[in-house]
Amino acid sequence: MNANFKRPVYLKEREGLICEIFSLADAIDFLENWPEKDRDLIHEATLKTCYLAHDGHKPLEVARDAIRAFGNKKGILMKQPAVQAWMIKSPTGGGRVSP
């Protein structure tokens, strides 16, 4: 199964740093790294949806919609035109730039 989204989701991680969620694995990693103290029912439902998609019980786009809705509810969803290439964190964590 191709676990890449048709279009990435951009979420603000910290001031000036954007996380590009390009795949189901990226979404799960992002949610797994969400601070324990900030986890709630929205986080739990989103993570469950991603795992269901991972196991083939939900379509991939449902997981994308869920991580996008999570970002929107948390106020961290970024619109693609607002995202500049230098703001995106690479998967390896290198190249972090703060304005």
N, C-alpha and C positions, 0 to 999 in steps of 0.2 A: 504494500500500500504506500502510495506517495503521501507523506505526512506534511508536505509543504502547503501553505496557504496560497490561494490565488493572488492575494494582495497582503502584504505585511501589515501588522498593527503596530503603531508607535505609541509607547507609554513612557511618560516622564519618570525616570528613576530617582534622580536627585536634581537639584537646580543646575540647569545647563547640560544635563546628560539624558539622552533618550535611548531607550532600549527598543531595538527592532525585533518584533516577534514575527518571525518568518515561517515558523513551523510549529507543529504540535509540541515537539520537544522543547522549543523555546518557551512556549506558553506554560508548560508544566514546570520548567526550571524557574521561570519568573515567579510563579505562584508558590513553589516550594521554598523559594528564598524570601518570600514576603515575611516581614517581621511577625513573630508569634503574637506579640501584644496587639497587633493590628488585625489579626484574623477574626473573621465574623462569618455569619451565614452566607453572605454574598461570596466571600472567598471560598468557603467550603463548597458551595454549589458550583462555582466556576471550576474549581479543581476537579470535582467529581465528574462534571461534564467532559473535561479534557481527558480524564482517565477512561471514561466510557467510549469516547471517540478513539482513543489509543487502542482499546480492546475490540474495536469494530462494532460497538453497539449504538453509536451515534455517528452521523456524517461529520466529516472534517469541518465543513463550513459552520456546523452548529457550535463546534468548539471555538472557531474563530469569532463567531458572533458573541459567544459567552465571554471570551477574554476582552473583546472590544467593549461589551457592556460593563464588565468589571472596571475597566479603565475609565469609562464614562462616569460610573457611579462614584468612583474614588477621586475623580477630578484630575486624573493623570493621562487621559487620552489626548493624544496630539494629532492634529490634522496633518496629513502628509505635506501639503505645501509649506507648512510652518517648520518642517524638519529640514535642517541643513546637514549635509554629509558629515561635517566635523562634529556634530552633536551625537552621532550614533556610536555606541559602544560596540567594539568588535567582540565576537564570541570568546576570544582569548583574553579579553579584558585589557588589551594593550591600546595604546593611542588615546587614552582619556585626555580630553581637553576641557578645561573650564574657562568660561568667558571672563 
